[in-house]
């Protein structure tokens, strides 16, 4: 039997595209483009919290 690797945790980053900032995650999620870098970081934090909440559901 071969073992399956454990699913990797989500890892978010923020990137800039022109005058907009957006959050991205290794799971493929991308947040909306924001003019505020701080709001893009908040989007990333909220995504991590939502994913953590879904993983703990029975």
Beta strands, then each sheet from edge to edge (+ up, - down):
strand 1: 12-17
strand 2: 20-25
sheet 1: 1+ 2-
end
